[in-house]
Amino acid sequence: MLFINADREYAEGKNQNKLRPEDIEKIDFVFTHKRELPKYSRLAAKSEIVDTHDHNLNICRYVDNTPAPMASISTFPRSDMLLPQSPILNKPGAGGAKLCAIRPRG
């Protein structure tokens, strides 16, 4: 059985979303040629549908098109990870303490 998850392939409308001609063409091409495309379509064996998914035909069980989570990159170190770089810099007139980021142990 061929599963096609085209829920991200559309043009947004005012009251209702619409399939564009290129979206229809892609669906038709994949269906006609029984193509598997990552995060779009997948051929599943009857045994997988019956044994693994208990006859559940929910498309997302076979074609997961959720975007990959983006890595969170912080440009500023957390304040609890900052320590004075040197006690000498903390002396009056030394220009204040400079801070450096440390890695937590673990």
ROTI-428932 format. One record per residue (C-alpha): residue in one letter; z, x, y. Coordinates in pm, whole numbers, plus 50000, padded with zeros to 5 digits. Each point is the difference from the previous one (the first is absolute). Example, Ala and Ser with C-alpha at 12.3 -4.5 7.8 and 13.67 -1.06 7.14 Angstrom:
A507805123049550 S499345013750344 
# end
This chain:
M500005000050000 L499085013450345 F502594996650274 I498875003850361 N502585001750275 A498044994550320 D502894986950208 R499555028150254 E496264994450036 Y499474973950270 A499534993550370 E502934984050178 G499244966050144 K501824978350248 N501254974449748 Q498585013749679 N498845034049877 K496395003649889 L498155021649754 R497335020750173 P496585004949839 E500945035849901 D503224987149835 I498034974649796 E497465026749908 K502755023649880 I501634972949788 D496644990449854 F499065036149924 V503325008149830 F499884967849797 T496355003249900 H500305036549896 K503564996649859 R501175029650211 E503545012950028 L500935011950347 P503465014150085 K502214974450175 Y497174974349983 S498954990949646 R500945006649640 L498834990549653 A502944989649786 A499914995849624 K501054966849849 S502775017949811 E501485012750327 I499934965250152 V501624984449692 D502405027149883 T500995018150318 H499854972150258 D500714969649780 H496794981850104 N500855004350370 L496755001850199 N501575009550334 I497425023750153 C502645023450145 R501215008049647 Y496645016049931 V498735011550341 D502675012250238 N498455005450342 T503165005550200 P499645029950229 A501845031649902 P503235004650197 M499675024350285 A502325029949996 S502604998450272 I499905031950196 S502625004550266 T499265024750277 F503635000950104 P502745010949760 R502874976049943 S503025007550214 D502255002849692 M497815028749879 L500475021450312 L502465028650018 P500595026650263 Q497735029649931 S502535026450099 P503604999550131 I499025026950250 L497674975650175 N502894976150056 K501735024250242 P500094989250364 G496975013250184 A497985004249683 G497734971150087 G501554974749764 A499794996749625 K496615000549836 L499654977249705 C498115005349680 A499184975649722 I501555005849659 R499124985649665 P502674980049824 R501245014349673 G499184981049693 
# end
